[in-house]
Amino acid sequence: MALNRKYANLPDLDSAPDIYETPDLTDDISTAPTTTGPSQSDDEFDDDDDAPGISRSRLRIDEARSRFLPSNVDASAADFSDRVDGKRKSYKTTTRRQRILEDGTTEIGDLSDEDDEEHLDRKIARLQREIAEAKEEFGRKKAAAATQPASDAQEQKLASLSQVIDEISRSIE
C-alpha cells in the first residue's frame, strides 16, 4: 500500500497491508448448517431479550380496523411525483361521524361537513331551508311586535332572496 505524502509523517499510521483471517473451510462445514429444531415463526418473539424501551405488545387488528373504519382517503387526484413545476395536488381525507349507542353498538353517520365539498344542489336546498326559517322568524317577530319601519326593509330583503333562490333552482332543473 503506497502512502500519500501528506499522511507519511503521521505517528500512528500503520503501513502494513490489511490482513483478514478466515477459518479454513472443509467440505463438511462449507455449507450453511441446517437446523433440525423448531424454528420461530414471524408471529412469535423471544421473551429472553427483554431490552428496555422496546414494546412487545401485539397488534390487535380488529380493534385497529374498527377505530379507522369511518375514515376514508381519496388519493386519485394526488400527485406523488417529485416535480417542482405546476400546482401540487394532495389527497383528500374524509371521516364519518361515529357514535357509540347506549347498547354498546356503534353508529356511523354522514361524512363530516368540514371536509366534504358542498355540491350546488345541496347549497340551494340549504339556502331554501334557511330562507324559509328566516321568513318564519320574521313572521313571529312581526306578529309579536308592532309594525316597525325596519320590518318593511327586512320583508323586502327576504322576498328578494326568496325570488333569487327560486330563479336559480328553476334554471338548474
N, C-alpha and C positions, 0 to 999 in steps of 0.2 A: 504494500500500500504506500503509494507516494504521498508525502505530506506536502501540503501547500506551505509556501514560505511564511505566510502570516501566522500559521499555527506551529512553526518549528521551535520557537523559544518557550512554549508553554511547559511548565514543570511537570504537570500530572498527565501529560498526553502519552498514551501508550502507542508505540508504533508497531507493535507486534500484530500479526494478522489475527482476525477473529476466528476462534475455533469453536465449533458446535459439535458436541459429542452425543451420539445416539447409541443405544444398545445394539449389539449385533443381532440381526434377525435370523431366526432359523425357520425352517419350513413349517414347523408345528405351531409357532406363535406369530407367523407373519400375517395372519388374517385376524379380523376383529373377533374377539371371543363371543360365543353365543351364550345367552343366559337361559337357564332352564327353570329358574324360579319365576314366580308370578310377577308380571310387570305392572307398574302403576298405570292406570288409565288417566285420561285428562281430567276426569271428574274428581279423582282422589288427590289428596295432597298429604305431604309428610308432616305430621304434627311434631316431630322431633326438632325441627329447625324453627323454633318459635323466636323469631327476631322481633325486637321491639319496633313498633311503628308500622308493622305490616298487618293489615286486616285480612283475615282468612274467612270472613263470613261469606256464605253462599248467596248468589243472586236468586231472588225469588221472581221467576219470570212472570207468573200470573199476576203478582202484585204490581210489578212494573208496568205490565200491559194495561191493567185497569187504571193505573194512575195517568198514563198518557193516552188513553183511549179517546178522550174528547179532542185531542189536538190533531191538527192536520197541517201539512206543509206542502205548498204548491211550488215546485221548482221548475215548472215548464217554461217560464219566461226568464229564468235565471241565466246569467252569462258567467260561466266559470272559467273562461279563458283569461289569460293574463294580459289582454290587450289594454293599452292605456287610452287609446283614442275612443271616442264615442261615449255614449251615456252608459253608465254601469247599471245593469238590471240585477235585482236581487230576488230572492224567493219571498213568498208571502205565507205567513203563518196565520191560522185561524184556530180558535178554541171555542168549543161548545160549552155552555154553562152546565155544570154538573151539581146536582143537589142530592143529598142523602136524605131519604124519606124516613118517617118515624118507624116504619117496619124494618129498616136497615137496607132496603134496596136503593140503588142509585138511579136517578132520572137524569138523562142528558137532554138539555134544552136546545134552543136555536143557536145559530152561530152568533158570536159576540158582535155587537154593533160597531165597536171601535176599529175592528179590522176589516169588516165587511163593507165593500163599496155599495152604496145605495143606488139601485137602478132607477131609471126615470119613472117607471110605473109606481114603484114604492114611494118615491118622493111625492108624486102627485097625490097618491092616496093619503099619505101622511099630511100633506098640506090641506087637503079637503077636510080631513078629520079635525085639524087644528082650527080651520076657519069655522067649521060647524060648532066647535066648542066655544070659540070666541063670540059667535052670534048668540049662543045660549047664555053665556056670561053677560053679554051686553043687554040681552032681554031681561035678565034677572035684575041687573043694576038699574035699568030704565024703569022697571015696574016698582022697585023699592024706593027710588028717589024721585024727586020732582024733576020735571024736564029742565035740562041744563043746556046752555048754548054749545058746550063742547060735545054733547052727545050727538048732535046733528053731524058734526065733522067725523066723529067715530063711526056713525052709521054709514056715512058715505064711503069711508075707507074700507069698512067691512064689505059693503056692496061691490066696490070696485075690485077688491081682492077676490071675492067670490066669482065675479064675472071673468076675471083673468084666468083663474083656475079652470073654470068651465070651458073657456075657449081653448086652453092648452089640452085639456083632456079630450075635447072633440077633435082637435087637429091630429092627435096621435092615433085615435081609433080610426 
